[in-house]
């Protein structure tokens, strides 16, 4: 039987990034994936005629440029093209545009509130200040505050120094920021309900919390943390859909000699004498390796793929209590042409932007109320985009693919599995809502893929289909992520590592957890480090 | 000769009316007397049109000469350093020409239109030089800059756009090939050339048909992401492709005042363009001598660590304790498509061999304060950006 230096479980973008850095260091690596396609939630699939969907994740910004560069992802076909702005359609038939150009954006805000137009710059600087603080930690392993190891002390001092450097007032601000709600945070700057609503979406995307829930201000930051080519906060499309990210990572990995096996789901991570021995596949095959890296979320890894008796009791409990809650769904739609949105001028750049249909803070909160009651929002928050206006590769010329992210959408309906009828009704709710703003939208629909959190869990394997592999609240961040004492990518069993979004710095197509875990693994194995450092911004 | 005062404002290309409609920034500069756009609406988006769909750039201000006559081939062969006999009618060649000291006067593209007929496109103006070189040859050299309107149509969907325009045979056109097509009763010349390092074409037509051509092109490209682009976007693509820019990577030798500021083709990494087997061409003796004794300078393509673009940086041999710089950067950029910090520079030989590490002193500003970093840079051989679609014939739809 062939043996390996390391097995990476799951070919999502973090698994592939991790595997690539390990293979680049000369390890003999196999990456096993349960599906017949790679990418996990970083995937493009062809489900209808000549349309390619970004079935799950749909935009790219957090992907670390350091990783992109060091794995030479462009040589493996990856191209990220930025897009700009956003638009909110108003109930009264009007619209609010968030334009790419800052002066145009200023004039547009002033249409709603001159006060807010001016406040935006201050808001932007304050938010960027928080981003700058946290961004430095993306490609670093979080320190363990209870440890006295020199490495942890050095990292803690670094964290402390970065924090102190902000000055007294801003240190207070930071602590408030990390714990407050996005609604409160926005209230400190803005008066226009429409402007606040447009900004608040980033605070709840992928999170089973409402805009008034503490901790959501940080989630907003998580969405701003990315950059496209030095433009902080910019977002882009991966050419060919998000699967292009996974394909490029897989291409890099294979160029370093890594082996990729699809349709090889792991039934169990095998432990012997307190160390990992390898994995047992669902097809009965066993693969041995002294290192097993799980790119599955923390719940799936420890509660589904491991024997409880192999884990410390307290750890097992912590994992059980880790919050990975299904909160969002997705519609992928093949369109026969470009839908018209009469609210915005024909040919406006806003067609190329993130489109939203919820225009008040009250509607945002009410959408969350439905989720709490165990059902999908009847007036949901949607984040929709037409990537094919930018990307010529995903649909025939003149035809379009629309990606619709929908929140809130629960994992279970009133505590039980979704029925097919309920899934259809959920899809209809979303389509009706878009149809309210676009008269020809429904007529253009050729095919729809509706995905509830349950579908995402069933297909991809992410517990409750939570896009971040666990909520991004202070109790689950930095040295608390995923479990206090286990934030440095090492599991509670020798040779076992965690490399996906349940680990620091969390979710989004960032590849940082995968890279950080690789650095720790290579350090344990006393191998050459292949993982790049932060570029740094100062 | 008319006594009317010559035009005092910048000249406008025949495409100007359409460009003015698209212009949102009022950011123009002069290019050989013509009004050319820095950008029309957004430099970044225009750059990404080149890399993701199709960018259209107005080439009209490019200096153009028509060379005709029974000795045209001999003349061209004598003028430039490369072997023009290998450039068949219907082919395009990149070339440089030198003074007698073997120093580059300019680079340009030579279109072998038909037997005994060439077009030479260059950055600078050279009619005096080209005329002097024509003595003894049966050729006529005519300046035709204003007589030919040109558009570069560059990017992955450019083939789809031109196919959509109904241009027959475009699928078979190979890189550095040219073809003629009929466009509403006028001759449209199409070459598979460009300055972007990507799939792309250049279109050439009489100025009277310029607007029609623009309209037909944009109509055909409507569903393929076609966008007008300005010089800034093009320049970034140019650096990624590793192409030289006259006035940047070298100065025209005949216009250079200070000694030692010119460059030979060998010093620009263009030895592949110099054919010593040819018995005679301008600068041959000096270049042969340089090859024997070694060059003074070497052009380097640099892959620089970090993400701070190395604009105007000095290049050093070591990280510390350098006595003097070994050279400097001539073009630098953060490459959005490669996610790489790239530069083109010139260093003193024997520094800068492919694979060598050098150090680049980068100054950058963050919120008023300046910082300095010595960044390690690796000398690379290949263009930074060289996608397979660039060479594919027939090209794919995108």
Contacts between the chains, C-beta under 8 A, distances in Angstrom:
chain1	res1	chain2	res2	distance
A	65	B	307	6.8
A	65	B	339	4.9
A	68	B	339	4.1
A	69	B	338	7.6
A	69	B	339	4.5
A	69	B	340	5.7
A	73	B	339	7.3
A	74	B	337	6.0
A	74	B	338	4.8
A	74	B	339	6.6
A	74	B	340	7.9
A	74	B	385	7.6
A	79	B	51	6.4
A	79	B	52	6.6
A	79	B	337	6.0
A	80	B	336	8.0
A	81	B	48	4.8
A	81	B	51	7.3
A	81	B	52	4.5
A	82	B	44	6.4
A	82	B	45	7.6
A	82	B	48	6.5
A	84	B	42	7.8
A	84	B	45	7.5
A	100	B	42	6.8
A	100	B	45	8.0
A	101	B	42	7.1
A	228	B	336	7.5
A	229	B	44	7.7
A	229	B	334	6.1
A	229	B	336	4.4
A	229	B	339	7.7
A	230	B	307	6.8
A	230	B	334	6.3
A	231	B	44	7.5
A	239	B	52	6.1
A	389	B	225	8.0
A	390	B	52	6.7
A	390	B	53	7.7
A	390	B	225	7.0
A	391	B	52	7.0
A	392	B	52	7.3
A	392	B	53	5.5
A	392	B	156	7.1
A	392	B	157	5.0
A	392	B	160	7.7
A	392	B	224	5.9
A	392	B	225	5.5
A	392	B	397	7.9
A	392	B	398	4.6
A	393	B	398	5.2
A	397	B	160	7.3
A	397	B	223	3.9
A	397	B	224	6.2
A	398	B	223	4.6
A	535	B	306	5.8
A	535	B	307	4.2
A	536	B	306	7.6
A	537	B	366	7.2
A	538	B	366	5.9
A	538	B	371	7.1
